[in-house]
Amino acid sequence: MPVQEDFRKKNKPVNVKAIFDLVMGLVYMVMGGILTASKYIGLELSFPPPEVITIFGIAAFIYGAFRIFRGVKTYKE
């Protein structure tokens, strides 16, 4: 009986929500970093003012960090 319990613990199902949070958090952080550094890397966006782009980039970066934190927390449960 202990062998079966050990086998079940090793082959537990993958938490899809945790993986999705990690991947989407990475996407948001990369996008936020690019938007925040856009004026330094020469990326010119014409519609929103540069201040709005910077604020949105910072917000996206912080939200991405939160998603990664939540994904790690969910994955460890």
N, C-alpha and C positions, 0 to 999 in steps of 0.2 A: 503494500500500500504506500509506503513512503516514496517509492520510486515514481509512482504515478503523480503524486503531489509535487514532487520535484520537477517532473516533466511539464506539468501545467504551469508552474511558476516561470520556467524558462521560456515557454512559448506563449506568453500572454499576448493578446491582440494589441496592435498598434493603435494608439489614440489619434485618430485622424484630425480631430479638432486641435490638438496640440501641435501637430505638424503644420496644419494650415495657419495657425497663429504665428509660428516661427517663420514660415516662408513669407507671409504677408507683412509681418513686422520688418523683415529684411527689405522687402520691396519699398515699404513706406520710408524706412530710414535712408535708403539709397536715393529715393526720389527727393526727400526732404534735404538731404545733403547737397544734391545737385542744384536744387532750386535756391538754397541758401548761398551757395558759392557761385551762382550763375553770373553775377557781374564780375567776378574775379577770373572766371574761365572763358569769358567772351561769349556766353550764351545770351542772346538778346531776345526777349519776349516783348511783343509790341503792345498787347492789350492791357494787362494790369500794370499799375505803377510798380516801380522796383521795390518800394517799401512793402507793398502787399505781397509781392513774391517772396521777399525775405521772411515776413511774418508767417506766411503759409508754409514755407519750407521748414522753419523752426517747429511749427505746430505738427507738421507731418513727421518730422524726425522724433519728436517727443512721443507722438502716438505710436510710431513704430517701435520705440523702446518699450512702451507699455505692452504692446502686443507680444513682443519677444519675452518679456517678463511673465506675462500671463501664460504663454505657451510652455515655458520651462516649468512654471508652477503646476500646470495641468499635466504635463508629461511625467512629472515625478510622483503624482498621486497614484 
